[in-house]
Amino acid sequence: MFRNIRENWLQSSTYQLRSDVSLRGLPMFYYDVLCYICKKTFRVYEGSLKYKQAKERKVKFFCCEDCADKIRFEAILNFMHGINRF
Protein backbone atom coordinates (compact mmCIF):
# COMPACT_ATOMS: atom_id res chain seq x y z
CA MET A 1 0.00 0.00 0.00
CA PHE A 2 2.71 2.49 0.97
CA ARG A 3 4.75 1.50 -2.05
CA ASN A 4 1.86 2.34 -4.39
CA ILE A 5 1.40 5.72 -2.72
CA ARG A 6 5.14 6.42 -3.00
CA GLU A 7 5.25 5.33 -6.64
CA ASN A 8 2.27 7.51 -7.53
CA TRP A 9 3.87 10.47 -5.77
CA LEU A 10 7.20 9.87 -7.49
CA GLN A 11 5.56 9.57 -10.90
CA SER A 12 3.56 12.75 -10.41
CA SER A 13 6.51 14.70 -9.02
CA THR A 14 8.84 13.43 -11.75
CA TYR A 15 6.29 14.37 -14.40
CA GLN A 16 5.93 17.82 -12.84
CA LEU A 17 9.67 18.29 -12.68
CA ARG A 18 10.13 17.29 -16.30
CA SER A 19 7.34 19.58 -17.45
CA ASP A 20 8.80 22.51 -15.49
CA VAL A 21 12.22 21.90 -16.95
CA SER A 22 10.92 21.54 -20.49
CA LEU A 23 8.89 24.76 -20.17
CA ARG A 24 11.96 26.65 -19.08
CA GLY A 25 14.09 25.05 -21.76
CA LEU A 26 16.76 23.98 -19.28
CA PRO A 27 18.48 20.63 -19.63
CA MET A 28 17.95 18.03 -16.92
CA PHE A 29 21.23 16.55 -15.77
CA TYR A 30 21.55 12.97 -14.55
CA TYR A 31 23.99 10.11 -14.15
CA ASP A 32 23.33 6.51 -15.07
CA VAL A 33 24.59 4.37 -12.18
CA LEU A 34 24.58 0.62 -11.57
CA CYS A 35 22.75 -0.91 -8.60
CA TYR A 36 25.18 -3.23 -6.85
CA ILE A 37 22.38 -5.59 -5.72
CA CYS A 38 20.16 -6.16 -8.78
CA LYS A 39 22.76 -5.00 -11.36
CA LYS A 40 20.25 -2.76 -13.13
CA THR A 41 21.11 0.70 -14.38
CA PHE A 42 19.06 3.57 -12.98
CA ARG A 43 19.26 7.34 -13.20
CA VAL A 44 20.07 9.76 -10.43
CA TYR A 45 18.92 13.29 -11.16
CA GLU A 46 20.47 16.61 -10.30
CA GLY A 47 19.55 17.84 -6.86
CA SER A 48 19.55 14.47 -5.12
CA LEU A 49 22.13 13.18 -2.66
CA LYS A 50 23.00 10.24 -4.92
CA TYR A 51 23.66 12.63 -7.81
CA LYS A 52 26.05 14.63 -5.66
CA GLN A 53 27.84 11.47 -4.51
CA ALA A 54 28.12 10.16 -8.07
CA LYS A 55 29.43 13.49 -9.32
CA GLU A 56 32.08 13.76 -6.61
CA ARG A 57 32.83 10.00 -6.75
CA LYS A 58 32.55 9.75 -2.97
CA VAL A 59 30.50 6.55 -3.11
CA LYS A 60 31.37 3.73 -5.48
CA PHE A 61 28.37 1.51 -4.75
CA PHE A 62 24.81 2.66 -5.32
CA CYS A 63 21.51 1.02 -4.55
CA CYS A 64 18.27 1.62 -6.49
CA GLU A 65 15.05 2.55 -4.67
CA ASP A 66 13.50 -0.91 -5.00
CA CYS A 67 16.50 -2.64 -3.44
CA ALA A 68 16.77 0.06 -0.75
CA ASP A 69 13.11 -0.53 0.16
CA LYS A 70 13.71 -4.30 0.41
CA ILE A 71 16.75 -3.78 2.64
CA ARG A 72 14.89 -1.33 4.86
CA PHE A 73 11.88 -3.66 5.16
CA GLU A 74 14.07 -6.66 6.09
CA ALA A 75 15.90 -4.57 8.70
CA ILE A 76 12.59 -3.53 10.28
CA LEU A 77 11.36 -7.14 10.33
CA ASN A 78 14.59 -8.34 11.93
CA PHE A 79 14.42 -5.58 14.52
CA MET A 80 10.82 -6.43 15.40
CA HIS A 81 11.69 -10.12 15.58
CA GLY A 82 14.47 -9.30 18.04
CA ILE A 83 12.09 -7.28 20.25
CA ASN A 84 9.54 -10.10 20.36
CA ARG A 85 12.14 -12.52 21.73
CA PHE A 86 12.48 -10.64 25.04
Backbone as CSV, one residue per row, in Angstrom:
resi,resn,N_x,N_y,N_z,CA_x,CA_y,CA_z,C_x,C_y,C_z
1,MET,0.823,-1.180,0.000,0.000,0.000,0.000,0.877,1.258,0.000
2,PHE,1.856,1.318,0.919,2.714,2.489,0.974,3.558,2.614,-0.278
3,ARG,3.935,1.465,-0.846,4.750,1.504,-2.051,3.970,2.123,-3.210
4,ASN,2.690,1.768,-3.331,1.862,2.341,-4.394,1.709,3.844,-4.219
5,ILE,1.527,4.281,-2.979,1.404,5.717,-2.717,2.699,6.426,-3.097
6,ARG,3.841,5.813,-2.700,5.143,6.419,-2.996,5.385,6.447,-4.502
7,GLU,5.041,5.359,-5.199,5.250,5.328,-6.643,4.385,6.366,-7.350
8,ASN,3.147,6.500,-6.925,2.272,7.514,-7.526,2.812,8.911,-7.287
9,TRP,3.302,9.161,-6.074,3.867,10.475,-5.766,5.119,10.722,-6.598
10,LEU,5.980,9.698,-6.705,7.197,9.867,-7.486,6.889,10.115,-8.954
11,GLN,5.917,9.381,-9.500,5.561,9.573,-10.896,4.997,10.968,-11.120
12,SER,4.145,11.427,-10.227,3.556,12.750,-10.413,4.606,13.840,-10.235
13,SER,5.496,13.676,-9.235,6.511,14.704,-9.015,7.545,14.697,-10.135
14,THR,7.897,13.514,-10.643,8.835,13.434,-11.752,8.230,14.066,-12.999
15,TYR,6.954,13.784,-13.255,6.293,14.375,-14.403,6.261,15.894,-14.266
16,GLN,5.970,16.372,-13.070,5.931,17.824,-12.837,7.311,18.427,-13.044
17,LEU,8.317,17.780,-12.538,9.673,18.294,-12.681,10.073,18.346,-14.146
18,ARG,9.778,17.303,-14.881,10.127,17.286,-16.300,9.367,18.369,-17.055
19,SER,8.099,18.564,-16.723,7.337,19.584,-17.445,7.852,20.979,-17.111
20,ASP,8.240,21.212,-15.853,8.797,22.515,-15.493,10.112,22.758,-16.218
21,VAL,10.928,21.754,-16.284,12.219,21.899,-16.948,12.028,22.123,-18.438
22,SER,11.115,21.381,-19.052,10.923,21.540,-20.486,10.311,22.906,-20.818
23,LEU,9.468,23.446,-19.924,8.889,24.760,-20.173,9.958,25.844,-20.100
24,ARG,10.893,25.671,-19.212,11.962,26.646,-19.080,13.029,26.477,-20.150
25,GLY,13.091,25.305,-20.731,14.094,25.051,-21.756,15.456,24.707,-21.190
26,LEU,15.507,24.348,-19.903,16.763,23.981,-19.281,16.990,22.475,-19.386
27,PRO,18.218,22.071,-19.576,18.482,20.631,-19.628,18.402,20.010,-18.233
28,MET,18.002,18.749,-18.174,17.946,18.030,-16.918,19.164,17.121,-16.854
29,PHE,20.013,17.316,-15.873,21.233,16.549,-15.769,21.012,15.309,-14.916
30,TYR,21.660,14.217,-15.307,21.549,12.973,-14.555,22.770,12.108,-14.832
31,TYR,22.964,11.133,-13.959,23.986,10.106,-14.148,23.292,8.761,-14.213
32,ASP,23.778,7.894,-15.066,23.331,6.512,-15.069,24.286,5.723,-14.180
33,VAL,23.762,5.139,-13.115,24.589,4.373,-12.184,24.057,2.954,-12.092
34,LEU,24.901,2.048,-11.638,24.578,0.625,-11.566,24.252,0.251,-10.129
35,CYS,23.124,-0.414,-9.926,22.748,-0.913,-8.604,23.612,-2.133,-8.306
36,TYR,24.266,-2.139,-7.162,25.181,-3.234,-6.851,24.443,-4.486,-6.388
37,ILE,23.137,-4.423,-6.150,22.376,-5.594,-5.724,21.716,-6.283,-6.914
38,CYS,20.896,-5.550,-7.658,20.161,-6.161,-8.777,20.869,-5.992,-10.115
39,LYS,21.944,-5.220,-10.150,22.758,-5.003,-11.360,21.999,-4.309,-12.480
40,LYS,20.983,-3.531,-12.139,20.250,-2.758,-13.133,20.746,-1.318,-13.117
41,THR,20.704,-0.695,-14.275,21.106,0.702,-14.381,19.902,1.591,-14.087
42,PHE,20.114,2.611,-13.264,19.062,3.571,-12.978,19.663,4.969,-12.994
43,ARG,18.797,5.957,-13.078,19.257,7.345,-13.196,19.126,8.058,-11.859
44,VAL,20.134,8.858,-11.574,20.067,9.764,-10.427,20.084,11.177,-10.995
45,TYR,19.106,11.965,-10.590,18.920,13.289,-11.165,19.537,14.375,-10.308
46,GLU,19.851,15.458,-10.958,20.469,16.607,-10.297,19.596,17.093,-9.144
47,GLY,20.257,17.379,-8.031,19.548,17.843,-6.858,19.409,16.785,-5.780
48,SER,19.665,15.532,-6.121,19.553,14.469,-5.123,20.919,14.186,-4.502
49,LEU,20.894,13.529,-3.355,22.129,13.184,-2.663,22.947,12.190,-3.482
50,LYS,22.283,11.227,-4.114,23.002,10.240,-4.922,23.683,10.895,-6.121
51,TYR,23.046,11.905,-6.695,23.657,12.631,-7.808,24.940,13.309,-7.352
52,LYS,24.878,13.945,-6.192,26.049,14.632,-5.665,27.174,13.634,-5.378
53,GLN,26.836,12.487,-4.810,27.837,11.471,-4.510,28.434,10.889,-5.785
54,ALA,27.613,10.686,-6.802,28.117,10.157,-8.072,29.016,11.179,-8.759
55,LYS,28.653,12.435,-8.686,29.432,13.486,-9.322,30.800,13.637,-8.659
56,GLU,30.824,13.594,-7.345,32.076,13.755,-6.613,32.831,12.439,-6.433
57,ARG,32.237,11.338,-6.864,32.828,10.003,-6.755,33.169,9.637,-5.311
58,LYS,32.338,10.084,-4.378,32.551,9.745,-2.973,32.098,8.323,-2.669
59,VAL,31.043,7.884,-3.328,30.499,6.545,-3.110,30.651,5.758,-4.403
60,LYS,31.184,4.548,-4.285,31.375,3.730,-5.478,30.214,2.775,-5.703
61,PHE,29.466,2.456,-4.643,28.372,1.506,-4.748,27.058,2.214,-4.496
62,PHE,26.121,2.039,-5.438,24.814,2.664,-5.321,23.744,1.586,-5.286
63,CYS,22.622,1.938,-4.693,21.505,1.018,-4.552,20.253,1.714,-5.074
64,CYS,19.491,1.020,-5.941,18.268,1.616,-6.486,17.190,1.658,-5.400
65,GLU,16.109,2.368,-5.663,15.050,2.553,-4.672,14.359,1.241,-4.315
66,ASP,14.153,0.365,-5.283,13.498,-0.911,-5.000,14.333,-1.755,-4.043
67,CYS,15.611,-1.855,-4.305,16.496,-2.636,-3.441,16.640,-1.971,-2.076
68,ALA,16.685,-0.654,-2.032,16.772,0.057,-0.752,15.525,-0.197,0.087
69,ASP,14.349,-0.231,-0.559,13.114,-0.528,0.161,13.129,-1.947,0.723
70,LYS,13.621,-2.906,-0.058,13.706,-4.296,0.406,14.638,-4.409,1.606
71,ILE,15.786,-3.750,1.541,16.750,-3.780,2.642,16.143,-3.160,3.890
72,ARG,15.499,-2.022,3.729,14.888,-1.326,4.859,13.791,-2.180,5.493
73,PHE,12.968,-2.826,4.667,11.879,-3.664,5.163,12.423,-4.866,5.929
74,GLU,13.454,-5.519,5.395,14.065,-6.655,6.088,14.687,-6.234,7.408
75,ALA,15.302,-5.057,7.458,15.895,-4.569,8.700,14.815,-4.324,9.753
76,ILE,13.688,-3.763,9.348,12.585,-3.528,10.285,12.041,-4.844,10.800
77,LEU,11.862,-5.830,9.904,11.361,-7.138,10.328,12.320,-7.802,11.303
78,ASN,13.614,-7.746,11.022,14.592,-8.343,11.926,14.612,-7.640,13.274
79,PHE,14.458,-6.336,13.277,14.420,-5.579,14.517,13.200,-5.970,15.349
80,MET,12.042,-6.058,14.693,10.822,-6.430,15.401,10.897,-7.866,15.906
81,HIS,11.523,-8.729,15.156,11.694,-10.116,15.579,12.567,-10.176,16.826
82,GLY,13.586,-9.344,16.877,14.474,-9.295,18.043,13.748,-8.779,19.277
83,ILE,12.848,-7.827,19.109,12.085,-7.282,20.252,11.127,-8.324,20.807
84,ASN,10.518,-9.107,19.933,9.536,-10.100,20.361,10.186,-11.240,21.149
85,ARG,11.464,-11.437,21.026,12.136,-12.515,21.729,12.228,-12.239,23.223
86,PHE,12.301,-10.969,23.611,12.482,-10.639,25.038,11.193,-10.469,25.748
